[in-house]
Amino acid sequence: MAKNNESAPVKPLRKDELPKAKLTLSNLKRSFRLLGYLGKHKWKFALGMVFLVLSAGVGLLFPLKSGKMFGYIGEEVKDTALIRSELIEIGLILGVILVAQALFSFGRVYLFAQVTENILKALRKDTFKQIIQMPMSFFSKNQVAELSSRIATDINVISDAFTVNIAELIRQSIVGIGGLTMIIIKTDWVIAKWFIFIIPPLTIVAILFSRRIRKFSKGYQDKIAESNVVVGEAFTGITNVKTFTNENYEINKYDKVTDEVREFGLKYGILRGTFFSFVMVFVFGSIFFILWQMLFALKVDKTISGEDFGTFMMLSLFVAGSLGGLPEQIASLQRALGATDRVFELVDGNIENIELLKQSLPSPESKGEIEFKNISFNYPSRPDFTVLKNVNFKVDAGQTVALVGSSGSGKTTIASLILRFYDPSGGVLSIDGVDTKSLSLTELRKKIALVPQDVILFAGSIKDNIAYGKPNATEAEIEEAARKANAYQFIESFPEKFNTLVGERGIQLSGGQRQRIAIARAVLKNPSILVLDEATSSLDSESEHLVQEALDKLMVGRTSIVIAHRLATIRNADKIVVLQHGSIAEMGTHQELMLNEEGFYHKLSRMQFDVV
């Protein structure tokens, strides 16, 4: 079958490594498609937005009211009792503001959490449902780690956008713009002008500087990762290193990459030092300068009051905090837009025409007759390379046909075409006289069972894995299938018997045990066509005997396509098809093919059995 490239999986990206999308109108419009997943929860989203605006608006009242308290510093005119009464009143007002803001914030977070979780549930289901119905050509081009990342990391980024980033962006924008407006309206222009002309430009410069540092930091980490790869490869392949006496070669290779790390680190250090110097001189200097101007206006020119001083101080703190947080929220929103695009690329992909509702129905009646008529094939990922060329052969109902040939001759491709993992590039493949292209994929695959060379079991119990061939099977049917597959005895030897957990990919079982579980699964499916893809090639002699005995039972009365390298297992096949370079070189029974001493099958037999 077409194999996923699992030997070199793509490392899933961290959230901060995800590519960002530009904040364009078209990108924002595409992201609005997520709102279609709101369904009956639209009113919660709308109410959450109301709470968000109220929370930010009420929050702006806090610096205005708290700033009034600075007016009492040095106040000697008013009576002490009056000051105490006014301070208590201000304290109560601030307390009410904080409680109101807390309630609005809780309402916003609670409602957005409900909305987000409902959106994500539907989005995760749609994405997984779409991916699992993709054709095999899709899985041959996309790696498992990358697809898992789409479902995990990308959707989590979208989750953060709905629960945190959008809300924070709106809140900080309201506080920032509203605060700046109040600074201009509520405070004297003598001090407001310095904040407006100094702080926003400094904030922009600081943001650009910090972005540059983050980019450099990522590059620095990448260089360190490169050096770790060298270490990992050397230690993993230590046998080769020592066999070829290449210790010095590996040392020099590591020395070279660590030189690059050092150079990058020095540049990174210079950049960070420059940024810290900038912060100390310009940012702290500007804060001191504005404070100096305010104190000068308060105590020397007496152009502002203590209340003006306090109001400005509190508003400026709120505005500065909001302006400083906006870039990170915008960056997170851009990542969310990019993640949304990548998820919808999958959701909108072309899927196989699978009838999900029919999958629980029993397998349709089938004779199991298969015919290849002038079949040619090219894999979509390699259109210039012809895998099969004008292949013609017929498998009568109940026959066992073996496919033999060197690696790359097209044996596994033929099995893939029977299962319609791919469609032929040319010719007609028919089952029971009907072109497979006109058959329902669900009904076609219900007729066929596959026992591959490398059996992968699902993490769960033995019972669950056998029942995968028929999810609604009874315990009696599962046990009978295990008996027919020569698996019942070893299953019963386990303390948990059929409830024994097999571990990830079936790691807790031996190769022979996994094969017999796969055979039991096929027995339970009760197919009319059986495809055996080198099912015994990687087993020891004892396991091979048990598995072959189980296969022989399974093949009785079924059309069987057997792919084998060990010719001893296919001597009794009704027909042997010998493939070379994608074409049929010979065809016949074992006895017939052995008569042709110049034939490829005869040569293979001589190599394996030393036939004279």
N, C-alpha and C positions, 0 to 999 in steps of 0.2 A: 504494500500500500504506500501511498505518498506519505512520507514521514515528516512530522514537524521538526524543525531544527532545535531540538531540546538539548543538544550537546553543548551549545553555546548560547544559553538564554540571555535575553536582554535584561539588564539590571533595571528594575522599576525605578522611575524617577521619584525623587523627593518632591514635596509640594513646591519648594522654592526653586526647583530646577525646571519646572514645567514651563514650556514656551508661553509667551504672552501674546494676546491678540490686541490689535490697536482699538482704541476707544472711538470707533467710527459709528455713524448712524446705522449703517447696514449691519455691523456686528451686533449692535444693541438690539436691532429689530429681530435678528435671528435668535438672540437669547430670550426674547419675549415668548418664544415657543414653549419655554418651560412653564409659563403660566397656564398653558393648556392642560397641564397635569394637576392643576388645582382642583378641578371638579367642583364638588359641593363645598369646598373649603375657601372659596374666593372671598366670602365675607370676612373670614378670619384674617386673611391677608390685608384686606382694606382696613379693618379695625386695628390691626397691628401697626399699619402706617400712620393712622390717626394717633395712636398712643406714642409712636415714635416722635412725631412732630410736637405733640404736647409735652413729652419728656424733655426735648431739646429746648422748647420755648420756655417752660417753667424753669429749666436749668439756667437760662440767661438772667432770670430775676435774682438768682442767688448773689452774683457779684455786685449787682446794683444795690441790694439791701445790705449786704455785708460791708460794702464800702462805706456806708454811712457811719459805721462804728468808729472809723478813723477820725471822724469829725469831733469826737469827744476827747481825743488825746489833747491834753493841755487845756481843756475847756474849764474855765473858772467863773464864767458869768452865770451859768445856770445853777439852780439849787441842786444839791446832791440827791435829794429825794426825787426830783424831777428827772434827773439823769438816769437814776436807777429804774424809774418807771418806764422811760423811753427805751432803755437798753433791754428790759424784760420784754417790751412789745416787739422790738426788733428780733430778739431771740426767738419769740414765739412764731413770728412771721417766717423766719429762716427755718424753724423746725417744721412748719406746715409745708414750706416749699420742698424741703428734703423728703418729707413723707409722700407728698404728691408726686414728686419726681420718681421716688422708689416704686410707688404703685404703678405709675405709667410705664416705667422701665420693666417691671415684672410682667405686666400685661403684654408689652411688646415682645419680650423674650419668649414668654409662654406661647403666644399665638404664632410667632414666627417659627418656633420649634415644631409646633403641630403641623403647620403648613409645609415646612421643609421636609419633615419625616414622611409625610404623605407623598410629596413630589418625588423624593428619593426612592421610596419603595416602588412606585410606579416606574420610575426611570431605570432602576436596577433590573426590575423584572423585564421591561421592554428590551434593555440592552442584552441581557443574558439570553432571553428568548430569541433575539435576532441573531446573536453570534452562534448559538448552538444549531441554528437552522442554516447557517452558511454552508456553501459547497466546500468540498475538500480542497479545491484550488485556493480558496481563501486561507485555509489553515496551513497550506504548504508555503504561502508567502508571508504569513504573520506568525510571529513567535508567541508561545504560550505566555511568557512573562509580560510581554507587551499588552496582550489582550487582558490579562488579569489586572494590569495596572490601569487599563481604561475603566474597568468596573470598580476598582478600589480607589486608587489615587484621584483620578479625574472626577469621579462622583463625589468624593470627599471634599474636593476643592469647591465644587458647586454647592455642597452643603455649607461650607464655611461662608461662601458668598451670601447665601440666603440668611443664615443665622447671625452672621457677624458683620461682614464687609459692607453690604448694601446699607444696613442700618447705621453702621458707624460712619460711612461716607456721608449719608444724609444728615446724621446728627452733627458731625464735625463741621459740615458745610454751613448748617444753620447757626451753630455756635460761632464759627469763624466770621461769617458775613454779618450775622446779627451783632456780634461783639464789636467788630470794627465800626459798624454803623453807630452803636451806642457810645463808643469811644469818641466819635466825632460829635454826636449830639449832646451827650451827658457831661463830657469833660471839656476843659478849656483848650482852645486851639494851640495855646502856648506849649502844652505837653503832648497833645494828640498828634501834632505834626511830626514830632521826632519819632514816635512809634510807627506811624504810617510810612514815613520816608526811609526808616532804617531797618525795622524788623522784617517786613515782607521780603525785601531784596536779599537780606542776609539769610533768611529761611530758604529761599530758592537756591542761593549759592551753596548753603550747607547740604541741601538735598542732593544737588548735582554732585557735590564732593563725596557724599556718603554712597551714592549709587556707583560712583567710580571705584570706591573702596570695596563695595560688595562684589563688583565684577572682578576686581583683582583678587579678592579673597577666594572666589570660586575657582579662578585660574590656579591659585596657589594650592588649593585642595586637590584639583585635578592633577597637578604635578606630583603631589604626594601620593595620590592614588596610582599614578604610573610607576612610581618607585616601588610601591607595594605589590604591583603586578609582577615586577621583576623578581622580587623576593619570593612571592607565592609560586611562580613558575619554577624557580630554581629549586625550592624545597620540595615541591610536588614531583618534579622530575629528577630528584637527586640521584636515582639509579643511573639515568642517562648522563648526568653531569660527571659522575665518578667513573663510569665506564669509558667515556670519551676523554677523561682527564681535562675537563673544561672548567675547573674551579677558577682559574685565573681569568678566563673569558667572562664568566659570570660576575666576578669581582669588578672587572673593568666596565662591564655593562651597567652594573649598579652604581659604580663611581661616577659614570657619565650622567646618569639620570639624577643623582643626588647633587651634582654640580648645577644642573638646571634648576633644581629645587632651591638651592642656595641663592642663585642669582635672582630668581623670582622672589624669594623671601626678602632679599635686600631691597629690591624695588618696592615691595609691599611695605616694608618698614619705613622707607623714605616717605611714601605716600601717607601712611598713618601718622607719622611724625608731623608732616606738613598740616594735616587736618587738625591734629590736636593744637598745634601752634595757632592755626586760624581761629579755632574755637576760643582759645584763651585770649587772643588779642582782640579779635573783632566782635565775637559774640558777647563775652564777658565785659569787654570794653564798652560795647554799645549799651549793655544793661546798666553799667555804672554811669555812663554819660547821661542816659535818660533819667536815672535816679538823681543824679547831680542837678540836672536841669529842673526837675520837679522840686527838690528841696530848695533850690535857689528861688524858684517862683513862689514857694510856700513861705519861706522864712525871710527872704531878702526883699523881693519885689512885692510880695504879698498879693500876687495876682490870682492865686487859687486858694481854696479852703482845704482844711483837713479832710473834709468829706470828698472833695474832688480828687485829692491825692489817693484816698482809699479806694474810691470807685475805679479810678484809672488802674491802680495796682491790681485789683481783683479781675477787672475785665481783661487787662493785658495778659494775665496768667492764663485765663481761659482761652483767649484767642491764640496765644502762642502755642498752647498745648494742642489745639485743634489744627492749626496750620502745620505743626510738626507731624501730626498723625495722618494727615491727608495723603501724602505720597504712598505710604505703605498700604492704605486702603485701596487706592487707585491701582497699585501694582497687583494686589490680591484680586481685584475685580477683573483686571486684564487676564490674569491667569485663569480665572473662572470662565471668562468668555472663550479663551482658547480651549479649556477643558470641555465646555459645552459644544463647541464645534467638533471636537474629536469624538465625543460620545454620539452626537447626531450623525456623524459620518457612518458609524456602525448601525445605528437605528435605521438609517435610510438605505443601507446596503442591499444588494440583490441576494435573496435567500432561495433555498431549494423549495420546490412546491411540495411541502410536507403537510399531510393532513393530520394534525395533532389529535383531533377527536377520534380518529380511527385507530390510533395506536393501541388502545386497550382491547380492540376487537380481535377475535381469533384469526390465525393465518388463513388466507383464502386457499381453496383447493388448487393444486398445481401438479402436473405430471413431472415437471422439472426438466423438460427437454430444452437444450441450449444449442444455438447455432450462430457461428461467426461467419459472415459473408463479406469477403473483401474488406476486412477491417484494417484501417490505418489509424494511427494516433500520434499526436504531439502533445506533450504537457504544456498548459498555458504559460508556465514560467519559462519554458524552453521551446518556443515556436519553431526554431530553425532545426531542431533535432527530432528526427522521426524515430519514435520508439517501436511502433508496430507497422509492418508493411504488408498489405494484402494478405491478411491472415484468414484462412478458411478451414474450419473444422466443425463437426457436429457431435454433440453429446446426447445420446438417446436417454430417455427416462430410465433412471435406476442404474445407469452405467457409472463406472469409475474411470475418470480420465486423468492421467498424470501429466504434468507439465515439467519438462526437463530442459536444462540448458545452463550455460555459464551465467555468472552474475551480469546483470544489465541486458539480458537477452529479451526481456519483456514478460516474464512469467507473472510477476506480481502485478504488472499493469493489466494483464488479462483478468485477474481476479478483481481488480479495481473497477474494470469496465462492467463485469457481471453485476457487481453491487451498485453500479451507476454512481460511484464516487466521481467519475468523469464520464462524458459521452464521447463516442468515437469521433475522430476528425473526418472519417469517411467510411462508407460501408454500412451494413445493418447488423445489429446484434439483436437476436430475437430469443424470447423464452416462451415455450409452448406455442411457437409460431407467430407471436406478436412482437413487433418492434418495441424494445424496452423504452424508447423515447416516448411512446404513446401510453405506457403503463403508469399508473400512480406510483410514485416513489415509495410511499408508505406500504402499499400492497406488495410491491416488488421485493422490498427488503424484508418483509415479513416471511417471504418464502425462503429466505437464505439465512444460513448461520455461518459465522466465520470463527475458526479456531486458529489464531495467529501463532507465530513462533515466539514472540515476546508478549506473553499474557500480562495485561495490567488489570489488577483487581481494584475495586473501589474500597476506600477506607470504610470499614464496617464489619459485619459478621459474615461468616461463611454462608449462612442462610440467605442473607441479603444479596450476596454476589451470585449465588445460584439462581435465586428468584429473579434476577435481572433479565433472565430469558423469558420470564412470564410473571410479571409483577403481582398478578392476582392468584398465583399458584397456592395450593394447599400444602400443609406440612407433609402430608403423605406423598404428594407429587414431587416435592423437593427431595425427600428421602429416596424415593424410587429413582429419580434422576441421578442422585449420588451413587446409588448401587450400580446402575448401568455404566457409570463413568469410572468404576473402580475407585471411588473416592470415599465410600461409606465407611470402610474399615479405619482409615487413618483419621477421618473426622470424629468417629466415635471414640478414638483413643485420646482425644483432647479432653481436659476436665470440663470445659464449657460446651463440648460437642459442636452442634451446629451454630451455637451462639458465640463461638470463638472469634475474636477480632483478628482480622488478617493484617492490620497495619497499613500504613500508606503504601499504595501500589502493590499490596500483597507481600510486603517484605518479610512478614513473620512466617511465610510458608516457603517450602523449597520449590524449585522449578517444576519438578514433576507433580507436586501437589497443586500448584497453580494451574498447570495444564489440565489436570483432571477436574478442577473446579470449572474451568472454561468449557470443558466437554460436557459436564453436567448442565451447565447453562444452556448449551446448544441442544442437549437432549430435551430439556424442558421447553425450549422454543418449538421443537418438533417441525423442523423445516423440511421442505421438499428438495432443496439444493444445499449442499454442504461444501464449503471452501476451506481447505486445510493448507495453510501457508507455512510449510516447513515446521509442522507442529511438534516434531520429535527431534529436531536437529541439534538442540543444545542440551540434551538430557544424557545422563549416564545410562549404562546398559539396563540396569534393573528398572529405573524409572521409564525408560523408553519401552520396555516390554509391557509394563502396566498401562502406559498411555496408548500404545499401539493396539493393545487388546481392547481398550475402551473405544478407540476410534473404529476398529473393525465392527464392533457392535453397533456403533452409531451410524455407520455407512450402509448398513443393511437396508435395502429398499429405498435408498435415496440416491439422487444424482450427486456424484462427488467429484470435485475438482481438487486434485492433490498436487501441490507444489513441493517438490522434494529434491534434495541434493543426494540423499542416501538412496541409492537405487534399489537396495534390498527391500525397502518398504513399498515399492510400487511394481514389483515383478508380476503380481497377479492382476494388475490394472487391465480393464477391458481395452484401453487404448492409451498409448503413450505419444504425446506430442513433443517433438524435440525442436526447440527454438534456438536460432543463432542470429544475432544481430537484428532482432525484431521480425524475423521471417521464420516460417516453418521449414526446417531442413529435412525432417523425416517424420513419419507417423505410422504407428502400427502397434502390435502387441510386443511384449518383451522377446518372445521367440522369433517373431518376424524381423525385428530390428537387429537381433544378434546375427542374423544370416548375412547382413551387409557389413563385411569386415572393414570396409572403407568409411563406414558411417560414423558420425560423431557419437552416437549412443554406444556403439561397440567400443570405441576408444575410451569413453567414460567408464564402461563396465570393466575393461581391462585394467584401468587405473585403480578401481575400487576392489575388484575381486580377483585380479591377476588371471583373467580368463585366457586360455591359450587356444 
